[in-house]
Amino acid sequence: MKKTMKKYFPIARLIFYFIFFLFFILVPISHFQESNCFTYVHLNYLCPTCGVTRAFISLLDFNFIDAFNFNTVFTLAIGPICIFIFLQDAYCIIYRMITHKEKKSLFEYYIMDYLK
C-alpha cells in the first residue's frame, strides 16, 4: 500500500500544481479586488498579509508593478521563493518520470522528509 501511495503522490502533486496555477491565471484579478480581511474590515488596519492573493495573481500575470503595490514584502521576498520551489518540484517530478533517475526536489528534502 505504501509503495503505490509513494508512486502516485508525485503525480498528484504535479496535477495539483497545474490546477493551482491554472486557477490563478484564468480567474481575473478583479474577482479578488474587494478586501475581505477581518483586520481591515473591522479595525481599518492593513495586516501584513493584506494583498498577498492579489500580489500572487499579479506575479503570475507578470504584472510586477501591481504586485509590488498590493504587498511589497510578498512580492520581493516570499512570492519568488514560493514560485521557485513549486516550479523546481514540478521539474524534478517530470525529470524522474522521463529519465527514471532518482532526483529529489527542495520540497522533498525540506518539507516531505520533515513530515516523516
C-alpha positions in Angstrom: 0.0 0.0 0.0 2.8 2.5 0.9 4.6 1.8 -2.4 1.6 2.7 -4.5 1.0 5.8 -2.5 4.6 6.8 -2.8 4.4 6.1 -6.6 1.3 8.2 -7.2 1.9 11.1 -4.7 4.3 13.0 -7.1 1.8 12.7 -9.9 -0.9 14.1 -7.6 1.4 17.0 -6.6 2.0 17.7 -10.3 -1.7 17.7 -11.1 -2.3 20.0 -8.0 0.3 22.5 -9.2 -1.2 22.5 -12.7 -4.7 23.2 -11.4 -3.5 25.7 -8.8 -1.6 27.8 -11.4 -4.3 27.4 -14.0 -6.9 28.7 -11.5 -5.0 31.8 -10.7 -4.2 32.5 -14.3 -7.8 32.1 -15.5 -9.6 33.8 -12.7 -9.4 37.6 -13.3 -7.8 39.8 -10.6 -11.0 41.8 -10.4 -12.6 38.9 -8.7 -10.2 39.4 -5.7 -10.2 43.3 -5.7 -12.6 43.6 -2.7 -10.9 43.2 0.6 -12.4 40.6 3.0 -9.7 40.8 5.5 -11.1 40.8 9.0 -8.5 43.2 10.3 -9.1 45.7 7.6 -12.9 45.5 7.6 -13.4 45.7 11.4 -10.3 47.6 12.6 -9.4 49.6 9.4 -5.8 48.4 9.7 -3.9 46.7 7.0 -2.4 43.5 8.3 0.9 42.1 6.9 -1.0 39.6 4.7 -3.3 42.0 3.1 -2.9 41.9 -0.7 -1.0 38.6 -0.8 -3.5 36.8 -3.1 -3.7 39.8 -5.4 0.1 40.1 -5.4 0.4 36.4 -6.2 -2.0 36.7 -9.1 -0.2 39.8 -10.4 3.1 37.9 -10.3 1.6 35.0 -12.3 0.4 37.6 -14.8 3.9 39.2 -14.9 2.4 42.4 -13.7 5.2 43.3 -11.2 4.2 46.9 -10.5 0.7 45.9 -9.4 2.1 43.0 -7.3 4.5 45.4 -5.7 1.7 47.8 -4.9 -0.6 45.1 -3.4 2.0 43.7 -1.0 5.7 44.8 -1.2 7.2 42.2 1.2 5.5 39.2 -0.5 6.5 40.5 -4.0 10.1 41.0 -3.1 10.8 38.0 -0.9 8.2 35.3 -0.4 6.5 35.2 -3.8 9.5 34.4 -5.9 10.7 31.8 -3.4 7.3 30.0 -3.4 7.1 30.1 -7.2 10.7 28.8 -7.5 10.0 25.9 -5.1 6.8 24.9 -6.9 8.5 25.1 -10.3 11.6 23.2 -9.2 9.5 20.5 -7.6 7.4 20.1 -10.8 10.6 20.0 -12.8 12.1 17.2 -10.6 8.8 15.2 -10.9 8.8 15.4 -14.7 12.6 14.7 -14.8 12.1 11.5 -12.7 9.2 10.4 -15.0 11.2 10.8 -18.1 14.7 9.6 -17.1 13.7 7.2 -14.2 16.6 8.6 -12.2 16.2 9.5 -8.6 16.3 13.2 -8.1 14.8 14.9 -5.0 13.5 18.5 -5.1 13.9 21.1 -2.4 10.3 20.5 -1.4 11.0 16.8 -0.9 14.3 17.4 1.0 13.0 20.0 3.4 9.2 19.5 3.8 8.5 15.9 3.0 11.4 14.5 4.9 10.5 16.7 7.8 7.0 15.2 7.9 8.2 11.6 8.0 
